[in-house]
Amino acid sequence: MGAQIHTAADSEAKVALTRNKLVLEQARAIGLLGSAKNTRLSGRVSSDLIAAAKKRAHVTSDTELLELALSRLALEDDFGARLVKRKGSIPSDIDLGI
C-alpha cells in the first residue's frame, strides 16, 4: 500500500511539473515571460493559502508561484463561456446519428 501511495504522489508531482512547464513555455512563447522582471507585486495573503498553493502546484518559491498563477490566469481560455453561449444554436431536428 505504501508503494502505491508513493507512486501516486510521484505521478501527481510529475503531472504538475509537466503542466507547469507547458504553461510557462506558452507564456514565454507569447511574450508574457522573459528575462526582464521589471514589476514588483506585493500583497497580504494567508500563509496557509500560499502553502496550499505551493503544495498543489509543486513549487517552492513565491516568485515561481506568482509566475505560474499569473500565467495560468492570463492564458486561461473562455471555453466554458463560449460553450454556454452556444446553447440552443444547433437545430433540434438535426440528425446526430445517435
Gaussian input, Z-matrix of N, CA and C with variables (Angstrom, degrees):
# hf/3-21g

backbone

0 1
 N
 C     1     B1
 C     2     B2     1     A1
 N     3     B3     2     A2     1     D1
 C     4     B4     3     A3     2     D2
 C     5     B5     4     A4     3     D3
 N     6     B6     5     A5     4     D4
 C     7     B7     6     A6     5     D5
 C     8     B8     7     A7     6     D6
 N     9     B9     8     A8     7     D7
 C    10    B10     9     A9     8     D8
 C    11    B11    10    A10     9     D9
 N    12    B12    11    A11    10    D10
 C    13    B13    12    A12    11    D11
 C    14    B14    13    A13    12    D12
 N    15    B15    14    A14    13    D13
 C    16    B16    15    A15    14    D14
 C    17    B17    16    A16    15    D15
 N    18    B18    17    A17    16    D16
 C    19    B19    18    A18    17    D17
 C    20    B20    19    A19    18    D18
 N    21    B21    20    A20    19    D19
 C    22    B22    21    A21    20    D20
 C    23    B23    22    A22    21    D21
 N    24    B24    23    A23    22    D22
 C    25    B25    24    A24    23    D23
 C    26    B26    25    A25    24    D24
 N    27    B27    26    A26    25    D25
 C    28    B28    27    A27    26    D26
 C    29    B29    28    A28    27    D27
 N    30    B30    29    A29    28    D28
 C    31    B31    30    A30    29    D29
 C    32    B32    31    A31    30    D30
 N    33    B33    32    A32    31    D31
 C    34    B34    33    A33    32    D32
 C    35    B35    34    A34    33    D33
 N    36    B36    35    A35    34    D34
 C    37    B37    36    A36    35    D35
 C    38    B38    37    A37    36    D36
 N    39    B39    38    A38    37    D37
 C    40    B40    39    A39    38    D38
 C    41    B41    40    A40    39    D39
 N    42    B42    41    A41    40    D40
 C    43    B43    42    A42    41    D41
 C    44    B44    43    A43    42    D42
 N    45    B45    44    A44    43    D43
 C    46    B46    45    A45    44    D44
 C    47    B47    46    A46    45    D45
 N    48    B48    47    A47    46    D46
 C    49    B49    48    A48    47    D47
 C    50    B50    49    A49    48    D48
 N    51    B51    50    A50    49    D49
 C    52    B52    51    A51    50    D50
 C    53    B53    52    A52    51    D51
 N    54    B54    53    A53    52    D52
 C    55    B55    54    A54    53    D53
 C    56    B56    55    A55    54    D54
 N    57    B57    56    A56    55    D55
 C    58    B58    57    A57    56    D56
 C    59    B59    58    A58    57    D57
 N    60    B60    59    A59    58    D58
 C    61    B61    60    A60    59    D59
 C    62    B62    61    A61    60    D60
 N    63    B63    62    A62    61    D61
 C    64    B64    63    A63    62    D62
 C    65    B65    64    A64    63    D63
 N    66    B66    65    A65    64    D64
 C    67    B67    66    A66    65    D65
 C    68    B68    67    A67    66    D66
 N    69    B69    68    A68    67    D67
 C    70    B70    69    A69    68    D68
 C    71    B71    70    A70    69    D69
 N    72    B72    71    A71    70    D70
 C    73    B73    72    A72    71    D71
 C    74    B74    73    A73    72    D72
 N    75    B75    74    A74    73    D73
 C    76    B76    75    A75    74    D74
 C    77    B77    76    A76    75    D75
 N    78    B78    77    A77    76    D76
 C    79    B79    78    A78    77    D77
 C    80    B80    79    A79    78    D78
 N    81    B81    80    A80    79    D79
 C    82    B82    81    A81    80    D80
 C    83    B83    82    A82    81    D81
 N    84    B84    83    A83    82    D82
 C    85    B85    84    A84    83    D83
 C    86    B86    85    A85    84    D84
 N    87    B87    86    A86    85    D85
 C    88    B88    87    A87    86    D86
 C    89    B89    88    A88    87    D87
 N    90    B90    89    A89    88    D88
 C    91    B91    90    A90    89    D89
 C    92    B92    91    A91    90    D90
 N    93    B93    92    A92    91    D91
 C    94    B94    93    A93    92    D92
 C    95    B95    94    A94    93    D93
 N    96    B96    95    A95    94    D94
 C    97    B97    96    A96    95    D95
 C    98    B98    97    A97    96    D96
 N    99    B99    98    A98    97    D97
 C   100   B100    99    A99    98    D98
 C   101   B101   100   A100    99    D99
 N   102   B102   101   A101   100   D100
 C   103   B103   102   A102   101   D101
 C   104   B104   103   A103   102   D102
 N   105   B105   104   A104   103   D103
 C   106   B106   105   A105   104   D104
 C   107   B107   106   A106   105   D105
 N   108   B108   107   A107   106   D106
 C   109   B109   108   A108   107   D107
 C   110   B110   109   A109   108   D108
 N   111   B111   110   A110   109   D109
 C   112   B112   111   A111   110   D110
 C   113   B113   112   A112   111   D111
 N   114   B114   113   A113   112   D112
 C   115   B115   114   A114   113   D113
 C   116   B116   115   A115   114   D114
 N   117   B117   116   A116   115   D115
 C   118   B118   117   A117   116   D116
 C   119   B119   118   A118   117   D117
 N   120   B120   119   A119   118   D118
 C   121   B121   120   A120   119   D119
 C   122   B122   121   A121   120   D120
 N   123   B123   122   A122   121   D121
 C   124   B124   123   A123   122   D122
 C   125   B125   124   A124   123   D123
 N   126   B126   125   A125   124   D124
 C   127   B127   126   A126   125   D125
 C   128   B128   127   A127   126   D126
 N   129   B129   128   A128   127   D127
 C   130   B130   129   A129   128   D128
 C   131   B131   130   A130   129   D129
 N   132   B132   131   A131   130   D130
 C   133   B133   132   A132   131   D131
 C   134   B134   133   A133   132   D132
 N   135   B135   134   A134   133   D133
 C   136   B136   135   A135   134   D134
 C   137   B137   136   A136   135   D135
 N   138   B138   137   A137   136   D136
 C   139   B139   138   A138   137   D137
 C   140   B140   139   A139   138   D138
 N   141   B141   140   A140   139   D139
 C   142   B142   141   A141   140   D140
 C   143   B143   142   A142   141   D141
 N   144   B144   143   A143   142   D142
 C   145   B145   144   A144   143   D143
 C   146   B146   145   A145   144   D144
 N   147   B147   146   A146   145   D145
 C   148   B148   147   A147   146   D146
 C   149   B149   148   A148   147   D147
 N   150   B150   149   A149   148   D148
 C   151   B151   150   A150   149   D149
 C   152   B152   151   A151   150   D150
 N   153   B153   152   A152   151   D151
 C   154   B154   153   A153   152   D152
 C   155   B155   154   A154   153   D153
 N   156   B156   155   A155   154   D154
 C   157   B157   156   A156   155   D155
 C   158   B158   157   A157   156   D156
 N   159   B159   158   A158   157   D157
 C   160   B160   159   A159   158   D158
 C   161   B161   160   A160   159   D159
 N   162   B162   161   A161   160   D160
 C   163   B163   162   A162   161   D161
 C   164   B164   163   A163   162   D162
 N   165   B165   164   A164   163   D163
 C   166   B166   165   A165   164   D164
 C   167   B167   166   A166   165   D165
 N   168   B168   167   A167   166   D166
 C   169   B169   168   A168   167   D167
 C   170   B170   169   A169   168   D168
 N   171   B171   170   A170   169   D169
 C   172   B172   171   A171   170   D170
 C   173   B173   172   A172   171   D171
 N   174   B174   173   A173   172   D172
 C   175   B175   174   A174   173   D173
 C   176   B176   175   A175   174   D174
 N   177   B177   176   A176   175   D175
 C   178   B178   177   A177   176   D176
 C   179   B179   178   A178   177   D177
 N   180   B180   179   A179   178   D178
 C   181   B181   180   A180   179   D179
 C   182   B182   181   A181   180   D180
 N   183   B183   182   A182   181   D181
 C   184   B184   183   A183   182   D182
 C   185   B185   184   A184   183   D183
 N   186   B186   185   A185   184   D184
 C   187   B187   186   A186   185   D185
 C   188   B188   187   A187   186   D186
 N   189   B189   188   A188   187   D187
 C   190   B190   189   A189   188   D188
 C   191   B191   190   A190   189   D189
 N   192   B192   191   A191   190   D190
 C   193   B193   192   A192   191   D191
 C   194   B194   193   A193   192   D192
 N   195   B195   194   A194   193   D193
 C   196   B196   195   A195   194   D194
 C   197   B197   196   A196   195   D195
 N   198   B198   197   A197   196   D196
 C   199   B199   198   A198   197   D197
 C   200   B200   199   A199   198   D198
 N   201   B201   200   A200   199   D199
 C   202   B202   201   A201   200   D200
 C   203   B203   202   A202   201   D201
 N   204   B204   203   A203   202   D202
 C   205   B205   204   A204   203   D203
 C   206   B206   205   A205   204   D204
 N   207   B207   206   A206   205   D205
 C   208   B208   207   A207   206   D206
 C   209   B209   208   A208   207   D207
 N   210   B210   209   A209   208   D208
 C   211   B211   210   A210   209   D209
 C   212   B212   211   A211   210   D210
 N   213   B213   212   A212   211   D211
 C   214   B214   213   A213   212   D212
 C   215   B215   214   A214   213   D213
 N   216   B216   215   A215   214   D214
 C   217   B217   216   A216   215   D215
 C   218   B218   217   A217   216   D216
 N   219   B219   218   A218   217   D217
 C   220   B220   219   A219   218   D218
 C   221   B221   220   A220   219   D219
 N   222   B222   221   A221   220   D220
 C   223   B223   222   A222   221   D221
 C   224   B224   223   A223   222   D222
 N   225   B225   224   A224   223   D223
 C   226   B226   225   A225   224   D224
 C   227   B227   226   A226   225   D225
 N   228   B228   227   A227   226   D226
 C   229   B229   228   A228   227   D227
 C   230   B230   229   A229   228   D228
 N   231   B231   230   A230   229   D229
 C   232   B232   231   A231   230   D230
 C   233   B233   232   A232   231   D231
 N   234   B234   233   A233   232   D232
 C   235   B235   234   A234   233   D233
 C   236   B236   235   A235   234   D234
 N   237   B237   236   A236   235   D235
 C   238   B238   237   A237   236   D236
 C   239   B239   238   A238   237   D237
 N   240   B240   239   A239   238   D238
 C   241   B241   240   A240   239   D239
 C   242   B242   241   A241   240   D240
 N   243   B243   242   A242   241   D241
 C   244   B244   243   A243   242   D242
 C   245   B245   244   A244   243   D243
 N   246   B246   245   A245   244   D244
 C   247   B247   246   A246   245   D245
 C   248   B248   247   A247   246   D246
 N   249   B249   248   A248   247   D247
 C   250   B250   249   A249   248   D248
 C   251   B251   250   A250   249   D249
 N   252   B252   251   A251   250   D250
 C   253   B253   252   A252   251   D251
 C   254   B254   253   A253   252   D252
 N   255   B255   254   A254   253   D253
 C   256   B256   255   A255   254   D254
 C   257   B257   256   A256   255   D255
 N   258   B258   257   A257   256   D256
 C   259   B259   258   A258   257   D257
 C   260   B260   259   A259   258   D258
 N   261   B261   260   A260   259   D259
 C   262   B262   261   A261   260   D260
 C   263   B263   262   A262   261   D261
 N   264   B264   263   A263   262   D262
 C   265   B265   264   A264   263   D263
 C   266   B266   265   A265   264   D264
 N   267   B267   266   A266   265   D265
 C   268   B268   267   A267   266   D266
 C   269   B269   268   A268   267   D267
 N   270   B270   269   A269   268   D268
 C   271   B271   270   A270   269   D269
 C   272   B272   271   A271   270   D270
 N   273   B273   272   A272   271   D271
 C   274   B274   273   A273   272   D272
 C   275   B275   274   A274   273   D273
 N   276   B276   275   A275   274   D274
 C   277   B277   276   A276   275   D275
 C   278   B278   277   A277   276   D276
 N   279   B279   278   A278   277   D277
 C   280   B280   279   A279   278   D278
 C   281   B281   280   A280   279   D279
 N   282   B282   281   A281   280   D280
 C   283   B283   282   A282   281   D281
 C   284   B284   283   A283   282   D282
 N   285   B285   284   A284   283   D283
 C   286   B286   285   A285   284   D284
 C   287   B287   286   A286   285   D285
 N   288   B288   287   A287   286   D286
 C   289   B289   288   A288   287   D287
 C   290   B290   289   A289   288   D288
 N   291   B291   290   A290   289   D289
 C   292   B292   291   A291   290   D290
 C   293   B293   292   A292   291   D291

   B1=1.4520
   B2=1.5200
   B3=1.3339
   B4=1.4532
   B5=1.5144
   B6=1.3355
   B7=1.4576
   B8=1.5233
   B9=1.3366
   B10=1.4579
   B11=1.5249
   B12=1.3126
   B13=1.4568
   B14=1.5156
   B15=1.3282
   B16=1.4565
   B17=1.5335
   B18=1.3224
   B19=1.4562
   B20=1.5207
   B21=1.3215
   B22=1.4564
   B23=1.5281
   B24=1.3196
   B25=1.4641
   B26=1.5223
   B27=1.3224
   B28=1.4613
   B29=1.5222
   B30=1.3184
   B31=1.4595
   B32=1.5222
   B33=1.3228
   B34=1.4681
   B35=1.5212
   B36=1.3185
   B37=1.4688
   B38=1.5226
   B39=1.3385
   B40=1.4656
   B41=1.5203
   B42=1.3181
   B43=1.4625
   B44=1.5275
   B45=1.3282
   B46=1.4621
   B47=1.5216
   B48=1.3128
   B49=1.4656
   B50=1.5274
   B51=1.3252
   B52=1.4679
   B53=1.5197
   B54=1.3291
   B55=1.4654
   B56=1.5341
   B57=1.3181
   B58=1.4635
   B59=1.5262
   B60=1.3248
   B61=1.4665
   B62=1.5277
   B63=1.3238
   B64=1.4610
   B65=1.5277
   B66=1.3203
   B67=1.4700
   B68=1.5229
   B69=1.3158
   B70=1.4604
   B71=1.5232
   B72=1.3283
   B73=1.4715
   B74=1.5233
   B75=1.3269
   B76=1.4617
   B77=1.5235
   B78=1.3100
   B79=1.4642
   B80=1.5231
   B81=1.3172
   B82=1.4699
   B83=1.5318
   B84=1.3274
   B85=1.4623
   B86=1.5254
   B87=1.3243
   B88=1.4668
   B89=1.5290
   B90=1.3318
   B91=1.4568
   B92=1.5127
   B93=1.3248
   B94=1.4622
   B95=1.5270
   B96=1.3135
   B97=1.4649
   B98=1.5143
   B99=1.2797
   B100=1.4569
   B101=1.5026
   B102=1.3039
   B103=1.4583
   B104=1.5276
   B105=1.3199
   B106=1.4684
   B107=1.5258
   B108=1.2989
   B109=1.4666
   B110=1.5228
   B111=1.3286
   B112=1.4525
   B113=1.5274
   B114=1.3078
   B115=1.4567
   B116=1.5211
   B117=1.3080
   B118=1.4680
   B119=1.5185
   B120=1.3162
   B121=1.4529
   B122=1.5144
   B123=1.3136
   B124=1.4587
   B125=1.5171
   B126=1.2795
   B127=1.4547
   B128=1.5169
   B129=1.2824
   B130=1.4655
   B131=1.5198
   B132=1.3139
   B133=1.4584
   B134=1.5235
   B135=1.2905
   B136=1.4568
   B137=1.5287
   B138=1.3202
   B139=1.4665
   B140=1.5303
   B141=1.3320
   B142=1.4669
   B143=1.5309
   B144=1.3297
   B145=1.4625
   B146=1.5193
   B147=1.3160
   B148=1.4666
   B149=1.5280
   B150=1.3102
   B151=1.4713
   B152=1.5255
   B153=1.3235
   B154=1.4691
   B155=1.5259
   B156=1.3142
   B157=1.4677
   B158=1.5223
   B159=1.3185
   B160=1.4651
   B161=1.5247
   B162=1.3219
   B163=1.4640
   B164=1.5239
   B165=1.3149
   B166=1.4741
   B167=1.5241
   B168=1.3412
   B169=1.4621
   B170=1.5243
   B171=1.3347
   B172=1.4639
   B173=1.5265
   B174=1.3233
   B175=1.4613
   B176=1.5225
   B177=1.3245
   B178=1.4547
   B179=1.5240
   B180=1.3206
   B181=1.4637
   B182=1.5239
   B183=1.3303
   B184=1.4612
   B185=1.5293
   B186=1.3252
   B187=1.4672
   B188=1.5193
   B189=1.3104
   B190=1.4678
   B191=1.5299
   B192=1.3184
   B193=1.4538
   B194=1.5229
   B195=1.3260
   B196=1.4645
   B197=1.5265
   B198=1.3276
   B199=1.4668
   B200=1.5233
   B201=1.3121
   B202=1.4595
   B203=1.5244
   B204=1.3197
   B205=1.4647
   B206=1.5233
   B207=1.3155
   B208=1.4635
   B209=1.5247
   B210=1.3243
   B211=1.4694
   B212=1.5156
   B213=1.3291
   B214=1.4721
   B215=1.5270
   B216=1.3064
   B217=1.4604
   B218=1.5273
   B219=1.3201
   B220=1.4656
   B221=1.5279
   B222=1.3249
   B223=1.4633
   B224=1.5209
   B225=1.3193
   B226=1.4616
   B227=1.5306
   B228=1.3126
   B229=1.4589
   B230=1.5272
   B231=1.2982
   B232=1.4703
   B233=1.5244
   B234=1.3365
   B235=1.4614
   B236=1.5203
   B237=1.3100
   B238=1.4652
   B239=1.5109
   B240=1.3024
   B241=1.4666
   B242=1.5313
   B243=1.3288
   B244=1.4663
   B245=1.5205
   B246=1.3358
   B247=1.4597
   B248=1.5240
   B249=1.3222
   B250=1.4598
   B251=1.5316
   B252=1.3121
   B253=1.4684
   B254=1.5372
   B255=1.3301
   B256=1.4661
   B257=1.5219
   B258=1.3277
   B259=1.4616
   B260=1.5278
   B261=1.3291
   B262=1.4585
   B263=1.5226
   B264=1.3206
   B265=1.4642
   B266=1.5246
   B267=1.3289
   B268=1.4664
   B269=1.5225
   B270=1.3276
   B271=1.4649
   B272=1.5366
   B273=1.3137
   B274=1.4566
   B275=1.5260
   B276=1.3329
   B277=1.4676
   B278=1.5177
   B279=1.3105
   B280=1.4654
   B281=1.5305
   B282=1.3275
   B283=1.4569
   B284=1.5267
   B285=1.3270
   B286=1.4586
   B287=1.5217
   B288=1.3106
   B289=1.4586
   B290=1.5161
   B291=1.3043
   B292=1.4641
   B293=1.5164
   A1=110.89
   A2=117.50
   A3=121.70
   A4=111.93
   A5=116.76
   A6=120.61
   A7=110.57
   A8=117.03
   A9=120.46
   A10=111.13
   A11=117.35
   A12=121.07
   A13=109.36
   A14=116.27
   A15=120.52
   A16=110.18
   A17=116.43
   A18=121.37
   A19=110.96
   A20=118.35
   A21=121.81
   A22=110.48
   A23=116.80
   A24=120.56
   A25=110.57
   A26=116.87
   A27=120.73
   A28=110.69
   A29=116.02
   A30=121.22
   A31=110.76
   A32=116.62
   A33=121.14
   A34=110.55
   A35=116.59
   A36=120.81
   A37=110.75
   A38=116.64
   A39=120.46
   A40=111.15
   A41=116.71
   A42=121.30
   A43=110.25
   A44=116.64
   A45=120.87
   A46=110.99
   A47=116.80
   A48=120.40
   A49=111.73
   A50=116.45
   A51=120.61
   A52=110.80
   A53=116.24
   A54=120.87
   A55=110.07
   A56=116.59
   A57=120.60
   A58=111.02
   A59=115.67
   A60=120.78
   A61=110.66
   A62=116.80
   A63=120.52
   A64=111.87
   A65=116.82
   A66=120.81
   A67=110.03
   A68=116.58
   A69=120.29
   A70=111.60
   A71=117.45
   A72=120.70
   A73=110.81
   A74=116.50
   A75=119.97
   A76=110.12
   A77=117.65
   A78=121.19
   A79=110.53
   A80=116.51
   A81=121.40
   A82=110.11
   A83=116.90
   A84=121.63
   A85=112.66
   A86=117.53
   A87=118.71
   A88=112.17
   A89=115.40
   A90=120.00
   A91=116.68
   A92=117.68
   A93=119.23
   A94=112.04
   A95=116.73
   A96=121.80
   A97=108.61
   A98=116.15
   A99=120.82
   A100=109.46
   A101=114.83
   A102=118.88
   A103=112.22
   A104=118.05
   A105=120.63
   A106=110.50
   A107=115.23
   A108=120.81
   A109=105.02
   A110=115.29
   A111=120.06
   A112=114.70
   A113=117.62
   A114=120.46
   A115=109.01
   A116=114.21
   A117=119.55
   A118=107.68
   A119=115.76
   A120=122.61
   A121=107.92
   A122=116.59
   A123=117.90
   A124=109.48
   A125=114.80
   A126=120.90
   A127=109.11
   A128=115.84
   A129=121.15
   A130=108.04
   A131=115.66
   A132=121.58
   A133=108.76
   A134=115.66
   A135=122.15
   A136=110.66
   A137=115.96
   A138=119.70
   A139=110.49
   A140=116.84
   A141=120.26
   A142=110.72
   A143=116.84
   A144=121.23
   A145=110.31
   A146=116.86
   A147=120.91
   A148=110.35
   A149=116.60
   A150=120.74
   A151=111.12
   A152=116.71
   A153=120.40
   A154=111.04
   A155=117.25
   A156=121.04
   A157=110.75
   A158=116.90
   A159=120.40
   A160=110.75
   A161=115.94
   A162=119.87
   A163=110.51
   A164=116.27
   A165=121.02
   A166=111.71
   A167=116.27
   A168=120.85
   A169=112.79
   A170=116.60
   A171=121.56
   A172=111.06
   A173=115.60
   A174=121.80
   A175=108.06
   A176=116.22
   A177=119.49
   A178=114.15
   A179=117.97
   A180=118.93
   A181=111.62
   A182=115.47
   A183=120.98
   A184=110.57
   A185=117.13
   A186=121.31
   A187=110.90
   A188=115.92
   A189=121.02
   A190=110.37
   A191=116.64
   A192=121.67
   A193=111.15
   A194=116.72
   A195=120.63
   A196=111.92
   A197=117.32
   A198=120.11
   A199=110.93
   A200=116.25
   A201=120.62
   A202=111.03
   A203=116.85
   A204=120.64
   A205=111.19
   A206=117.19
   A207=120.15
   A208=111.67
   A209=117.18
   A210=120.55
   A211=110.65
   A212=116.23
   A213=119.57
   A214=110.84
   A215=116.24
   A216=120.23
   A217=110.82
   A218=116.92
   A219=121.00
   A220=112.01
   A221=116.88
   A222=120.92
   A223=113.43
   A224=116.58
   A225=120.94
   A226=110.22
   A227=115.38
   A228=118.22
   A229=110.27
   A230=114.90
   A231=119.78
   A232=110.91
   A233=116.70
   A234=121.46
   A235=112.27
   A236=117.11
   A237=120.59
   A238=112.22
   A239=116.99
   A240=121.54
   A241=110.66
   A242=116.76
   A243=119.63
   A244=111.37
   A245=117.05
   A246=120.97
   A247=110.98
   A248=116.93
   A249=121.61
   A250=110.25
   A251=116.66
   A252=121.65
   A253=111.79
   A254=116.60
   A255=121.26
   A256=113.39
   A257=117.20
   A258=121.06
   A259=109.95
   A260=114.60
   A261=120.81
   A262=114.08
   A263=118.65
   A264=120.27
   A265=113.20
   A266=117.99
   A267=120.88
   A268=107.15
   A269=116.56
   A270=119.57
   A271=111.65
   A272=116.90
   A273=121.28
   A274=112.75
   A275=118.60
   A276=120.49
   A277=112.90
   A278=118.86
   A279=121.23
   A280=109.01
   A281=115.94
   A282=121.73
   A283=109.25
   A284=116.03
   A285=121.28
   A286=111.89
   A287=117.57
   A288=121.67
   A289=114.03
   A290=115.64
   A291=119.50
   A292=109.21
   D1=-42.52
   D2=-179.93
   D3=-61.40
   D4=-38.10
   D5=179.33
   D6=-65.75
   D7=-37.09
   D8=179.23
   D9=-67.09
   D10=-40.23
   D11=178.66
   D12=-65.12
   D13=-44.41
   D14=179.15
   D15=-60.83
   D16=-44.04
   D17=179.60
   D18=-64.89
   D19=-41.25
   D20=178.28
   D21=-64.10
   D22=-41.58
   D23=178.49
   D24=-65.14
   D25=-41.53
   D26=177.58
   D27=-62.87
   D28=-42.30
   D29=179.73
   D30=-63.64
   D31=-43.97
   D32=178.41
   D33=-61.44
   D34=-42.72
   D35=179.25
   D36=-63.89
   D37=-42.73
   D38=179.00
   D39=-60.98
   D40=-44.76
   D41=179.29
   D42=-62.09
   D43=-45.70
   D44=-179.55
   D45=-62.12
   D46=-44.66
   D47=-179.55
   D48=-65.01
   D49=-39.32
   D50=176.85
   D51=-64.99
   D52=-45.05
   D53=178.69
   D54=-61.34
   D55=-44.81
   D56=178.74
   D57=-59.21
   D58=-45.44
   D59=-179.72
   D60=-59.77
   D61=-44.69
   D62=-179.07
   D63=-65.47
   D64=-41.13
   D65=178.67
   D66=-62.36
   D67=-47.17
   D68=-178.37
   D69=-67.48
   D70=-36.50
   D71=176.27
   D72=-64.09
   D73=-41.90
   D74=179.58
   D75=-66.40
   D76=-42.63
   D77=178.14
   D78=-62.40
   D79=-40.64
   D80=178.51
   D81=-65.80
   D82=-41.10
   D83=-177.55
   D84=-62.89
   D85=-31.17
   D86=-179.90
   D87=-100.19
   D88=11.84
   D89=172.57
   D90=87.09
   D91=10.79
   D92=179.52
   D93=-80.07
   D94=-26.43
   D95=177.82
   D96=-121.89
   D97=144.07
   D98=177.23
   D99=-164.55
   D100=-163.57
   D101=-177.38
   D102=-75.88
   D103=-27.23
   D104=-177.65
   D105=-80.48
   D106=119.15
   D107=173.63
   D108=-112.99
   D109=91.16
   D110=-169.18
   D111=-112.40
   D112=10.14
   D113=179.11
   D114=-132.86
   D115=138.35
   D116=177.44
   D117=-106.95
   D118=136.20
   D119=179.64
   D120=-120.46
   D121=131.11
   D122=177.32
   D123=-141.02
   D124=155.59
   D125=178.97
   D126=-175.89
   D127=167.03
   D128=179.59
   D129=-107.82
   D130=121.64
   D131=177.27
   D132=-137.48
   D133=164.74
   D134=179.53
   D135=-64.43
   D136=134.87
   D137=176.74
   D138=-64.70
   D139=-29.29
   D140=176.99
   D141=-65.78
   D142=-38.24
   D143=177.68
   D144=-63.99
   D145=-45.40
   D146=179.44
   D147=-62.56
   D148=-45.93
   D149=-179.51
   D150=-61.72
   D151=-43.83
   D152=-179.70
   D153=-66.02
   D154=-40.55
   D155=179.87
   D156=-66.52
   D157=-42.94
   D158=177.65
   D159=-62.36
   D160=-43.23
   D161=179.80
   D162=-62.59
   D163=-46.08
   D164=-178.60
   D165=-64.24
   D166=-40.03
   D167=-177.74
   D168=-86.12
   D169=-9.10
   D170=-178.02
   D171=59.48
   D172=47.51
   D173=174.33
   D174=-122.80
   D175=162.93
   D176=-176.89
   D177=-117.28
   D178=-27.66
   D179=-175.72
   D180=-102.95
   D181=153.63
   D182=177.31
   D183=-62.72
   D184=-41.54
   D185=-179.92
   D186=-62.01
   D187=-45.14
   D188=178.67
   D189=-60.20
   D190=-42.71
   D191=178.86
   D192=-63.19
   D193=-46.24
   D194=179.90
   D195=-63.31
   D196=-45.44
   D197=179.44
   D198=-60.61
   D199=-43.31
   D200=-179.40
   D201=-66.15
   D202=-48.27
   D203=-178.25
   D204=-63.28
   D205=-45.07
   D206=-179.82
   D207=-67.80
   D208=-36.59
   D209=176.94
   D210=-64.05
   D211=-44.95
   D212=178.64
   D213=-59.99
   D214=-43.13
   D215=-179.71
   D216=-65.70
   D217=-44.69
   D218=-178.69
   D219=-66.20
   D220=-31.89
   D221=-176.99
   D222=-92.58
   D223=-7.85
   D224=-176.34
   D225=-56.10
   D226=132.76
   D227=178.60
   D228=-88.74
   D229=172.62
   D230=-178.96
   D231=-109.00
   D232=34.51
   D233=-176.33
   D234=-55.10
   D235=-48.16
   D236=-178.43
   D237=-58.68
   D238=-47.19
   D239=179.83
   D240=-63.61
   D241=-42.15
   D242=179.02
   D243=-65.82
   D244=-38.38
   D245=179.29
   D246=-63.50
   D247=-47.64
   D248=-179.91
   D249=-63.02
   D250=-38.13
   D251=-179.86
   D252=-62.66
   D253=-29.67
   D254=-178.52
   D255=-80.83
   D256=-6.18
   D257=-177.86
   D258=-52.09
   D259=128.65
   D260=178.53
   D261=83.04
   D262=3.06
   D263=-176.96
   D264=-85.24
   D265=-12.52
   D266=177.45
   D267=-94.90
   D268=126.59
   D269=-179.58
   D270=-56.33
   D271=138.91
   D272=-177.64
   D273=-68.25
   D274=-20.08
   D275=-178.64
   D276=-92.41
   D277=6.92
   D278=-179.90
   D279=-71.51
   D280=139.93
   D281=179.69
   D282=-89.03
   D283=107.99
   D284=-179.34
   D285=-87.96
   D286=-4.23
   D287=178.11
   D288=71.06
   D289=24.81
   D290=-179.43
   D291=-97.64

